[in-house]
Amino acid sequence: MDTINYPVIPVVTVFLTRHGRVMLLKRSARVGTYQGAWAAVSGYIERLPLRQAYVEVEEEAGLSQSSTALRGIGTPVPVEDHNLNRIWMVHPFLFEIPDDAEVRTDWETEEVRWIEPQELGELTTVPGLDQALAAVWPGFGDDGFWNGLAQVATDTTHGATYLARLGLDTVDAYLHREHLTSDQRAVSALGACRPSMGVFPHMAARLLSGRVSPLQLSTEFTQATAKSAENASAMIIPYRRILTISYSGAVYDAIVLRAQSGERLDVVIAESRPEMEGVTLAQDLSAKGIRVSVITDAQSGVFTQQVDAVLVGCDAITADNLLWNKTGTSLMVQAAKASRIPCFAVTQTHKIVPPGFPHSSEEQEPDRVGQSQGIKFRNIIFDSTPLNSFNAVCTEHGLLTQEQLTEIMTQVSGL
C-alpha cells in the first residue's frame, strides 16, 4: 500500500532519565496498540506538544511538572507503521528527574526498567523508539536555556515575531554562558520547540549554516517584518474595505500604514475563536482611529461579498506550496474566491520551512473550546491554503515568486 495515503497521527514520546539511565515502560495487555512492547511515556497530542508531555508524565509516571527538568526537545520523527496503516509523528522530549522522585505507573504499564541507552537494541520496542531517543540523547543545557525554550514552546498568547525573538535571545544567552560561538544541539532544539511555526526551523537552518549569529538573525527578522508590512500597505492602496482574521503584526502594520494614505478604509475582522485575537486586533486598530467591525468566524463567507479584498498573515510556507495561518483562513479565502474578491497574504521569507522538515499543524488546550462530560473538544490552531489561491503573497522583498521560493528553500535545506 502506498504510504502517502496513511493518516499522520501526532504523538509525544517522553524519556525520563537520571544518572545516565533511561526509564522504559512495558506496555500492558490492556492498551490498544503494541501490547508487551517497551516504550517511553507517550500519548496522543491534544494540546501543544510540551504541554502534552507534562500531562502524560503526570498520568503515566505520577510526576508533576515541578518534579522534572526539561533537558531535550527533538525534531519530530515520522515513523511508518505498515501494519496499522498510519504514520506516527513522534515529538520526542527528555526530562531529568531527581533521585527522590517516586515513579508511579498506571494501568498502561506492566513493568518498569531503567536501562543504559545502548541496551535499547536488545529489547522489543514500539516502532521508532531508537530514533526518538537519538533525537534527544544525551541531555544538555542549563535551566536558563530550557526555561526559555519551554516558554516559547507553551506560549499561546504571543505571535511568531515575539516568540522568534525570545527563542533567539535564549540561544544567544546560552552560547554566551557556555563561551560558545555555536551549538548544534541547542540550535536544533530551537528549531523543534515550535514545529508548527515556520520561523523556528528556518532560523535553525540559518544558524546551522554558520553565516549568521542569533543576534544578527533577530535584527534581520525584525527588519523584514517591518519591510513586508510596508510592501503590503502599498499593495492594498486600491482597496477600501478589507477583511482579515486573527492577529498578525505585519497585517496590523500594513493596515495602519494604508490608513495613513488618506483614502477611506474600513476593516472587517473575524474574531478568531477561541482566543479572540481578532478582537484584540480590532481594539488596536480602533485606537489608531481606523474604522473596524468585528464578526464571528462563521460570518466570513457572508462578508466576503461586502469587502474589496482579503488580507491575512502567515505562520509557515511549506515545500508543498501551502500557506499556513490561523484556522479559518482557508475557508475565508475559498469564500472570497467564489465571490471574485482578491486575496493577499503578508509574510517574511523567514517563515519558509526547510524542505524535509516534518512540519505539522498545532493543537492547543481543548477546554478553551468547551467542556462537557462525554464530549471531545478540539482546538486546532492552523489550517493550510494553497499559495496559488492568493492573488499575491507579499514579503520583505516584494511579491513572492515560485523562483524565489525555490531559491530560499534550497538555501535552508539540510536541517
C-alpha positions as CSV (number, residue, x, y, z in Angstrom):
1,M,0.0,0.0,0.0
2,D,1.3,3.5,-0.8
3,T,2.1,5.2,2.5
4,I,1.3,8.6,1.0
5,N,-2.3,7.9,2.0
6,Y,-1.5,6.9,5.6
7,P,-3.0,9.2,8.2
8,V,-0.4,11.1,10.2
9,I,-1.0,10.8,13.9
10,P,0.9,13.2,16.2
11,V,2.1,11.8,19.5
12,V,4.6,12.7,22.2
13,T,7.3,10.3,23.5
14,V,8.9,11.4,26.7
15,F,12.1,9.8,28.0
16,L,12.7,10.1,31.8
17,T,16.4,9.9,32.8
18,R,18.6,10.0,35.9
19,H,22.2,9.1,36.4
20,G,22.7,8.4,32.7
21,R,20.0,5.8,32.5
22,V,16.6,5.9,30.7
23,M,13.3,4.7,32.1
24,L,11.3,2.3,29.8
25,L,7.8,1.1,30.3
26,K,6.5,-2.3,29.2
27,R,3.1,-1.8,27.7
28,S,0.3,-3.8,29.3
29,A,-2.2,-6.1,27.5
30,R,-4.9,-3.6,28.2
31,V,-3.6,-0.9,25.8
32,G,-4.8,-0.5,22.3
33,T,-1.5,-1.0,20.4
34,Y,1.9,-2.6,20.8
35,Q,1.0,-4.7,23.8
36,G,4.1,-6.1,25.5
37,A,6.5,-3.8,23.7
38,W,8.8,-1.5,25.6
39,A,8.2,2.3,25.2
40,A,8.7,5.6,26.9
41,V,5.9,7.7,28.4
42,S,3.7,8.5,25.4
43,G,0.3,9.8,24.3
44,Y,-1.7,11.3,21.6
45,I,-1.3,15.1,21.1
46,E,-4.4,17.1,22.1
47,R,-2.6,20.4,23.0
48,L,0.9,21.9,22.5
49,P,3.4,19.1,22.4
50,L,5.4,20.1,25.5
51,R,2.2,20.7,27.5
52,Q,1.0,17.2,26.4
53,A,4.3,15.8,27.5
54,Y,3.8,17.2,31.0
55,V,0.2,15.7,31.0
56,E,1.4,12.3,30.0
57,V,4.3,12.2,32.6
58,E,1.9,13.0,35.3
59,E,-0.7,10.5,34.2
60,E,1.7,7.6,33.4
61,A,4.5,8.2,35.8
62,G,2.8,10.1,38.6
63,L,5.3,13.0,38.3
64,S,4.3,16.7,38.3
65,Q,6.0,19.3,36.1
66,S,7.8,20.6,39.1
67,S,9.4,17.2,39.7
68,T,11.0,17.2,36.2
69,A,13.7,19.2,34.4
70,L,13.5,19.6,30.7
71,R,16.7,18.5,29.0
72,G,15.8,17.8,25.4
73,I,13.4,18.8,22.6
74,G,13.9,16.8,19.5
75,T,12.9,17.3,15.9
76,P,9.6,15.4,15.2
77,V,10.3,11.9,13.9
78,P,7.9,10.4,11.3
79,V,7.5,6.6,11.9
80,E,5.6,4.5,9.4
81,D,3.6,1.5,10.7
82,H,2.6,-0.6,7.7
83,N,0.6,-3.0,9.9
84,L,-1.6,-0.2,11.3
85,N,-1.6,1.8,8.1
86,R,-0.5,5.0,9.7
87,I,2.4,7.4,10.3
88,W,3.2,8.3,13.8
89,M,4.6,11.9,14.0
90,V,6.6,11.4,17.2
91,H,7.5,14.6,19.2
92,P,10.4,13.5,21.5
93,F,11.3,15.0,24.8
94,L,13.8,14.3,27.5
95,F,13.1,15.0,31.2
96,E,15.6,14.6,34.0
97,I,14.2,13.5,37.4
98,P,15.8,13.7,40.8
99,D,16.8,10.7,43.0
100,D,13.9,11.1,45.3
101,A,11.2,11.3,42.6
102,E,8.9,8.3,43.0
103,V,7.6,6.9,39.7
104,R,4.0,5.6,40.0
105,T,2.8,4.0,36.8
106,D,-0.9,3.4,35.8
107,W,-2.8,0.6,34.1
108,E,-1.0,1.1,30.8
109,T,2.3,-0.2,32.2
110,E,3.2,-3.8,33.1
111,E,6.8,-3.3,34.1
112,V,9.4,-0.5,34.6
113,R,13.0,-0.9,33.6
114,W,16.0,1.6,33.8
115,I,18.5,0.9,31.0
116,E,21.7,2.3,29.5
117,P,20.8,3.8,26.1
118,Q,23.0,1.3,24.3
119,E,20.8,-1.5,25.7
120,L,17.8,-0.3,23.7
121,G,18.6,-2.5,20.7
122,E,18.3,-5.6,22.9
123,L,14.6,-5.0,23.6
124,T,11.4,-5.4,21.6
125,T,10.2,-1.8,21.4
126,V,7.4,0.3,19.8
127,P,8.4,1.4,16.3
128,G,10.9,4.2,16.1
129,L,11.8,4.4,19.8
130,D,15.5,4.3,18.9
131,Q,15.1,7.3,16.5
132,A,13.1,9.2,19.1
133,L,15.8,8.6,21.8
134,A,18.6,9.6,19.4
135,A,16.8,12.9,18.8
136,V,17.1,14.0,22.4
137,W,20.0,12.0,23.9
138,P,22.1,12.8,25.8
139,G,20.6,15.7,27.7
140,F,22.4,19.0,27.8
141,G,21.9,22.7,28.7
142,D,21.0,24.5,31.8
143,D,17.8,25.7,33.4
144,G,18.0,29.1,31.8
145,F,18.2,27.7,28.3
146,W,15.4,25.1,28.8
147,N,13.1,27.5,30.7
148,G,13.4,30.0,27.8
149,L,12.6,27.3,25.2
150,A,9.8,26.0,27.3
151,Q,8.2,29.4,27.4
152,V,8.4,29.5,23.5
153,A,7.0,26.0,23.3
154,T,4.0,26.6,25.5
155,D,3.1,30.3,24.8
156,T,-0.4,30.7,23.4
157,T,-0.6,34.5,23.7
158,H,2.2,36.0,21.5
159,G,2.8,35.8,17.8
160,A,5.6,34.4,15.8
161,T,7.7,37.6,15.8
162,Y,7.8,37.9,19.6
163,L,8.4,34.1,20.1
164,A,11.2,34.1,17.5
165,R,13.0,36.9,19.3
166,L,12.6,35.1,22.6
167,G,13.9,31.9,21.2
168,L,16.9,33.6,19.6
169,D,17.7,35.5,22.8
170,T,17.5,32.3,24.7
171,V,20.0,30.6,22.4
172,D,22.3,33.7,22.3
173,A,22.4,33.9,26.1
174,Y,23.1,30.2,26.4
175,L,26.0,30.4,24.0
176,H,27.5,33.3,25.9
177,R,27.2,31.5,29.2
178,E,28.9,28.5,27.7
179,H,31.5,30.6,25.8
180,L,30.5,29.1,22.5
181,T,30.1,30.6,19.1
182,S,27.6,27.8,18.1
183,D,26.0,24.7,19.4
184,Q,24.2,22.4,17.0
185,R,22.1,20.7,19.7
186,A,20.9,24.0,21.1
187,V,20.0,25.3,17.6
188,S,18.2,22.1,16.7
189,A,16.2,22.3,19.9
190,L,15.2,25.8,18.9
191,G,14.0,24.6,15.5
192,A,11.9,21.8,17.1
193,C,10.4,23.8,20.0
194,R,7.5,25.1,17.9
195,P,7.5,23.0,14.7
196,S,4.1,24.4,13.5
197,M,5.7,27.9,13.1
198,G,7.9,28.0,10.1
199,V,10.2,30.7,11.5
200,F,11.7,28.2,14.0
201,P,13.1,25.5,11.7
202,H,14.0,28.3,9.2
203,M,16.0,30.1,11.9
204,A,17.7,26.9,13.0
205,A,18.7,26.1,9.4
206,R,20.2,29.6,9.0
207,L,22.1,29.4,12.3
208,L,23.5,25.9,11.5
209,S,24.9,27.4,8.3
210,G,27.3,29.3,10.5
211,R,26.9,32.5,8.4
212,V,24.7,34.4,10.9
213,S,24.5,34.8,14.7
214,P,21.3,34.7,16.8
215,L,21.5,38.5,17.3
216,Q,22.0,39.2,13.6
217,L,19.1,36.9,12.7
218,S,16.8,38.6,15.3
219,T,17.6,42.0,13.8
220,E,17.2,40.7,10.3
221,F,13.8,39.2,11.1
222,T,12.6,42.4,12.8
223,Q,13.6,44.5,9.8
224,A,12.0,42.0,7.5
225,T,8.7,42.2,9.4
226,A,8.6,46.0,9.0
227,K,9.5,45.9,5.4
228,S,7.0,43.3,4.5
229,A,4.3,45.4,6.1
230,E,5.4,48.4,4.2
231,N,5.2,46.5,0.9
232,A,1.8,45.1,1.8
233,S,0.4,48.5,2.6
234,A,1.4,49.7,-0.9
235,M,-0.2,46.6,-2.4
236,I,-3.6,47.3,-0.7
237,I,-3.8,51.0,-1.5
238,P,-6.6,50.5,-4.1
239,Y,-8.9,48.7,-1.6
240,R,-11.2,50.5,0.8
241,R,-12.8,47.6,2.7
242,I,-10.6,44.8,3.9
243,L,-11.4,41.6,5.6
244,T,-8.9,39.8,7.8
245,I,-8.7,37.2,10.6
246,S,-6.8,36.7,13.8
247,Y,-3.8,39.0,14.8
248,S,-0.8,39.3,12.5
249,G,1.7,42.0,13.4
250,A,2.5,42.5,9.8
251,V,-1.2,42.8,8.9
252,Y,-1.6,45.4,11.7
253,D,1.3,47.5,10.5
254,A,0.2,47.2,6.8
255,I,-3.3,48.4,7.7
256,V,-2.0,51.3,9.8
257,L,0.3,52.4,7.0
258,R,-2.5,52.1,4.5
259,A,-4.8,54.2,6.6
260,Q,-2.2,57.0,6.6
261,S,-2.6,57.3,2.8
262,G,-5.8,59.3,3.5
263,E,-8.0,57.1,1.3
264,R,-11.1,55.8,3.0
265,L,-10.6,52.5,4.8
266,D,-12.9,50.1,6.7
267,V,-11.6,46.9,8.2
268,V,-13.7,43.8,9.0
269,I,-12.1,41.3,11.4
270,A,-13.1,37.7,12.1
271,E,-12.8,37.3,15.9
272,S,-10.6,34.2,15.7
273,R,-12.0,31.9,18.3
274,P,-11.2,30.6,20.9
275,E,-8.6,33.2,22.0
276,M,-10.3,36.1,20.2
277,E,-7.1,37.5,18.7
278,G,-9.2,39.3,16.1
279,V,-10.9,41.3,18.8
280,T,-7.6,42.4,20.1
281,L,-6.6,43.5,16.6
282,A,-9.8,45.4,16.3
283,Q,-9.1,47.2,19.5
284,D,-5.6,48.1,18.5
285,L,-6.7,49.4,15.1
286,S,-9.6,51.4,16.6
287,A,-7.1,53.1,18.9
288,K,-5.4,54.3,15.7
289,G,-8.6,55.9,14.5
290,I,-9.3,53.2,11.9
291,R,-13.0,52.1,11.4
292,V,-13.3,48.4,12.3
293,S,-16.1,45.9,12.6
294,V,-15.8,42.5,14.3
295,I,-17.6,39.4,13.1
296,T,-17.8,35.8,14.2
297,D,-15.6,33.5,12.2
298,A,-18.7,31.8,10.8
299,Q,-19.7,35.1,9.1
300,S,-16.6,35.3,6.9
301,G,-18.5,33.8,3.9
302,V,-21.1,36.5,4.2
303,F,-18.7,39.4,4.5
304,T,-16.5,38.3,1.5
305,Q,-19.4,39.6,-0.6
306,Q,-19.2,43.0,1.1
307,V,-15.5,43.8,1.0
308,D,-12.9,44.7,-1.6
309,A,-10.1,42.4,-0.6
310,V,-8.9,39.9,1.9
311,L,-5.5,40.3,3.7
312,V,-4.1,37.7,6.0
313,G,-0.9,36.8,7.8
314,C,1.2,33.7,7.7
315,D,2.8,31.3,10.1
316,A,4.5,29.0,7.7
317,I,5.0,28.2,4.0
318,T,5.8,24.6,3.3
319,A,7.5,22.8,0.4
320,D,4.2,21.6,-0.9
321,N,3.2,25.2,-1.7
322,L,0.9,25.6,1.2
323,L,0.5,28.7,3.4
324,W,-0.4,28.0,7.0
325,N,-2.2,30.6,9.1
326,K,-4.8,30.7,11.8
327,T,-7.7,28.2,11.3
328,G,-10.5,29.9,9.3
329,T,-8.1,31.4,6.8
330,S,-8.7,28.6,4.2
331,L,-12.5,28.9,4.3
332,M,-12.2,32.7,4.2
333,V,-10.1,32.6,1.1
334,Q,-12.3,30.0,-0.6
335,A,-15.4,32.1,0.0
336,A,-13.6,35.2,-1.3
337,K,-12.5,33.4,-4.5
338,A,-16.1,32.3,-5.0
339,S,-17.1,36.0,-4.8
340,R,-14.2,37.0,-7.1
341,I,-12.6,39.0,-4.3
342,P,-8.8,39.3,-4.4
343,C,-6.9,37.6,-1.6
344,F,-3.5,38.7,-0.3
345,A,-1.1,37.4,2.3
346,V,1.8,39.2,4.0
347,T,4.8,37.3,5.5
348,Q,8.5,37.2,5.7
349,T,10.8,34.8,3.9
350,H,12.0,33.6,7.4
351,K,8.7,31.6,7.6
352,I,9.6,29.4,4.7
353,V,10.0,25.9,6.1
354,P,13.2,24.0,5.1
355,P,12.2,21.1,2.8
356,G,12.1,17.8,4.5
357,F,11.4,19.3,8.0
358,P,8.4,17.5,9.5
359,H,6.1,20.4,9.7
360,S,2.8,19.8,11.4
361,S,-0.2,21.8,12.5
362,E,-0.8,22.8,16.0
363,E,-3.4,21.8,18.6
364,Q,-4.0,23.7,21.8
365,E,-5.9,23.2,25.0
366,P,-9.3,21.6,24.1
367,D,-11.1,23.1,27.2
368,R,-10.6,26.6,25.6
369,V,-13.3,25.5,23.0
370,G,-15.6,23.8,25.5
371,Q,-16.1,21.3,28.3
372,S,-18.9,18.8,28.7
373,Q,-19.0,15.3,30.0
374,G,-18.7,12.7,27.3
375,I,-17.9,15.2,24.5
376,K,-14.5,15.5,22.9
377,F,-13.5,19.1,22.0
378,R,-10.7,20.0,19.5
379,N,-8.7,23.2,19.2
380,I,-6.7,23.0,16.0
381,I,-4.9,26.4,15.5
382,F,-3.7,26.5,11.9
383,D,-5.0,25.5,8.6
384,S,-3.4,25.5,5.1
385,T,-4.3,27.3,1.9
386,P,-2.6,26.7,-1.5
387,L,-0.3,29.5,-2.4
388,N,-2.0,29.8,-5.8
389,S,-5.3,30.7,-4.1
390,F,-3.8,34.1,-3.3
391,N,-3.5,36.9,-5.9
392,A,-0.2,37.8,-4.3
393,V,1.9,36.9,-1.3
394,C,4.0,39.9,-0.1
395,T,7.3,39.6,1.7
396,E,10.2,41.9,2.6
397,H,11.5,41.5,-0.9
398,G,8.2,42.3,-2.7
399,L,5.8,39.8,-4.2
400,L,6.9,36.2,-3.6
401,T,7.6,34.2,-6.8
402,Q,8.0,30.5,-7.3
403,E,11.6,31.0,-8.3
404,Q,12.3,33.0,-5.1
405,L,10.5,30.3,-3.0
406,T,12.6,27.6,-4.6
407,E,15.8,29.5,-4.1
408,I,15.2,30.1,-0.4
409,M,14.2,26.5,0.3
410,T,17.5,25.4,-1.3
411,Q,19.4,27.8,0.9
412,V,17.8,26.4,4.1
413,S,17.8,22.7,3.1
414,G,19.6,20.2,5.1
415,L,18.2,20.9,8.6
